[in-house]
């Protein structure tokens, strides 16, 4: 297939693109290469993708309506994967305008171009952060997501609502993937695995919030790629059993789906840190702090629906995944 992938220079985007390229798909990569974190890392990811003859890249901001639509018109992709977004919960407290521009304006452009150019299926990144104050675990896609705790989460919730309206009004097939704390090689410098590994390796102190009483459904990037590609290969259909009398939030009479993508095994943050310590053979110096605004105490993905529809089951355990991550960080990291 010909697939347009936004956020191609990003962490998940690079891995998804590489998988698609290796199986023979044509990938049209789009990214604005912003400096939220070092563009050197993004360019190093693109250098890997650039070794494939079936990869084409254009530096474009999805918030630029004219330039993005021109790419759709020229390339005529069959499927679209939207992974471009302003990421980071804490950064949204300081720079809310960036999130509105990229995650709301940019995503609306992706939706409109996908509709206009008759894309077969739009798959887009949502986030586990949409569950907000929800305390029922594991998080199910039918659970309420009406109370996000950060602007980042609110933009992702908005993406799901915007996609549903396009699926309902224009019959554009869309699927949102609520990713749960992804880690692995080529990860982001602003995320916990990088911050913790760098500090432990250099003997510096790490800040651990909520006194370490946090749980995350850490998901290895290879498992995320498998789930994403299986969804891309499908096309959602309207639910034939949908009833307006008793609507099920997890279903729809539009070609619209939402799935959790996680490990289904929440891990205590201190256990995650211990795994990094073991991989590095070094102890962490820890500064315990109160929970930060916008943080949630626990994330835990119910992935039953993803397993049923796509025969998906995560395969990477924590210690093995951390081993792969730390090996890349120490030996292949372009920012080392």
N, C-alpha and C positions, 0 to 999 in steps of 0.2 A: 504494500500500500504506500501511498504518499501521505505522510503525516507531518503536520505543522506542530512544532513543539515550542511553546513559549517558556522562557526561563531555562533555555538549553544550557547556559553556562553555570546554572545553579547546581547544588549538591544532588538532589533527586533527579533533576533534569538531565544532568550529564550521564547518570547511570541508566536511566530509562532510554535515552537516545542511543547509548552504546549497545544496549541489548537489541533495540530495534534495527540498528545498522547491521549488527552481526547476523541477524536472521534474514537480511536482504531488503528491508523496507527502505524507502527513500525518506529521509528526515530533513525538513526545512526548519532550522533552528533560528529562534528569535530571542534576543536578550538586550537590555539596555546597558549592561555592564556598569551599573552604578557603584558608588564607593561606600555603600553601607558596611561592607568589609572589603578587604584588599582585592582590587581587580586583578592583581597578579594571579591569585588562585583561580579566578574565573577564566582568565586567559589560558592558564595551564590546562584546565579541563577542556577548553575548546581545542587546544593543540592535539589532545588525544582524539577527539571527535573528528578533527580535520584530517586524520590519517585515512579516513574512510571515503572512498570515491562517491558514495551515495549520501554524503552529508553536505548541506549547503547552509551557510550562516549569514544572517543580516543583523546588524546592530540597530535595533529599533525599540523604542519605548511603546508598550501596548497602549499607553495613554494618548499616543499620537494617532488620532483617528484616521487621517489621510494616509500616512505611511503604512499603518497596519493593514488597512483595507486594500492598499495597492499590492501588498504581498499576497493576500488571499486571492485577489483577482489574477495575479500573474501565475501563481503556483497551483491554484485550484486543488487544495488538499482534500483528501477523502475523509480523514479523521483529524481532530485537533485535540491536543493535550495542553491545557493551560496550567502551567506550574509557575508562571511569573507572578510575583507578588512582593510587596514590602513585608518582610518577615520580622518576627521578634515581638514578643509581648511587651517587654520592658521599654523598648525603643518607642513603642506607640504612645507611651506616657509623655515622651519628650517632643515627638515630631508627628502629631496626629495628621497633619496635612498630607504627608507623604503617603499615608495609608489610604486616605480618601482618593488621592490621585491615581495610585497604582491599583489598589484592590477594588475600588468602586468604578471609577471612570474607565480604567484599563479593562476591567472585566466586562463592563457594558459594551466596550468596543469589540471584544472577542465574541461576545454573544451576537451582536448585530452583524458582524462580518460572517460569522458561521451561518446565520440565518440567510443572509443575502446571497451567499455563495453556495448554499445548499450542502453544507457539510453533513456527512452521514451520522456522525456521533461526536459530541464534544464531551471530553472527560476533563474535569478540573479539580484542583487541590482545594479541599476544605481543611478543617483542622479539628483535633480533639478539643481545642479550647472553646468550641461553640457550646459545650455542655455546661460551662460556667458554674453556677452554684449547685448544679445537680449532685446529689449525694448518693443516689441509688446506683449500686454497682452490680455487675459490669454495665457500662454505658451502652444502651441500645439505641439504634437509630430512631426508634419510636419515642424515646424520652424527650421531655421538654428541653428546648434550647433557647428559651425566651429571655434568659437572664445572663448574658455574657458578662465577664468581669474585666474585659479590656476592649479597647477600640479595635485592636487586631481581631479579636474573636467576633466582635460585632460586624466587621467587614466580611468575615468568612460566612457568618450567618446570612448576611445580606446577599452574598454570592449564591447561596443555595436558593433563596427566595427569588432572586432575579432569574436564575436558571429555570426554576419551576414555571415562572410566568412565560418564558420563551417556549418551553416544552408544551405548555398548555395552549398558548395562543397560536404558535407557528408550527407546532408538531416537530420542533427541533429535538432530537434525542440527546439528552444530557445525563451525565452521571457525576456526582460529587463524591470525592474520596476524603474521608476524615482521617488524616494521617495522625498517628500517635508516636511522638518523640522518636524520630528516625535518627539512627547513628550509623557510622561506618566510614570507610576510606573516602577521602575527598569531602569530609563533612565541613560544617561552617565554623569559623573561629569564634562566633558569638554564642555557640551552644555549649552546654555543660560538658560533654565528653572532651572537647578541645580545651576548654578553660581548665578543667580538672587535670587533664593529662599534662598540659604545659606547666602548670604550677607544681605538680608533684615531681615531675622530672627535674625541674630547676630548683626545687627546695623552697618554693615560695608558699605563702599561706593562701588557702582557698576559702572563700566565703560560702557557707552553707546555710540556706535560709530555712525558717521554721524549725530551727534546731535539728535539722536533718530528718524531721518527721514528714517526709514527702514520699509519695509512691508514683512511679511513672511506668507506663506500659512501653518500655524501651523496645524498639523494633529495628532489626538489622536491615540495612538498605537493600540487600539482595531480595529479601522477602517482600519489601515494598515494591520493588521492580516487578516481581512475578505477579503480584496482585494487580498492579496498574496495567500491565500489558494484557493480562487476561480480560480485564474490563474493556480496554480499548478494542480488543478483537470482537467484542459483542456489540449488539445494538439493542438498547432497552425498548421494550414494547409497553403500551398502556396495559394496566392491570385489568383483565377481563372481569374480575370479581369486585371491582371498586363500586361502592354505592354512595351516592350523595346523602342518603339517609343516615348511614353510620360510617362516615369516612374513617379510614385507618391512616394515621399520619405517616406510617411507613410505606404506604402504597399510594398510587395516584392513577387517575384516568388519563394522564399524559405520559409520553415516553420519557420518564424521569426516574432516576434511582439515586439513592444515597447509601454508601457503605462505610463502615469502620474498617480501617486498615491498621491493625495492631498485632501484638504478639499474644494477646489474651492471657498475659501473665505479668501483672504489675509487680515491680521490684522496688524495695526500699532504697532510697537514695544512698544511704550509707553502704548498702550491699553493692551498689553500682561502683561506689568509690573504692571499696575493698577489692573489687575485681580489677580495677585499674592499678591499685597498689601492687597486687600480686603479679600482674603482667609486667610492671616496671621494676618490681622488686625494690620498691621504695615506699616509705610511709608518708601519708599526707599530714601537713600542718593545717588544722581546721579552725576557722573562726565562725562559730555558730551565731546566727543572726535571726531576728524575727522574720516572719513571712512578709514578702513585698506586695504592694498593691498590684492586682491583676493576676497574681499567681493562684493556682488551685492546688489543694493539698494532695489530691490523688487522681490519676487517670487509669482507666481500666476498660479495655475494648471488648465488647461482645461482637465476635466476628462470625457468628453462626450463619448469618445470611450470605456473607461472602463465601464461606465454606460450601454452603449448599449450592449456590449458583455457579461457582467457578472451581470447585474442588480445591480450594485454597487452604493451606495449613502452613504456618510459619515453621521453618526448619532449623534456624540458627539459635543455639542456646547462648546465654549471656557471656560466659567465660570465653567460649570460642570466638564470639563476635568481638569481644574486647581485645582478644589476642590479635585478630586481623586488623582492628582499628589501630592499636598501639604500634604494630609493626609498620603500618603505612605512615603513621605520624612521625616515627623515629627515623625511618629509612627512605621514604619517598615523598615527604611533604615539601612542596616547593617554597613554602614560607619558613622553613626551618632556619 
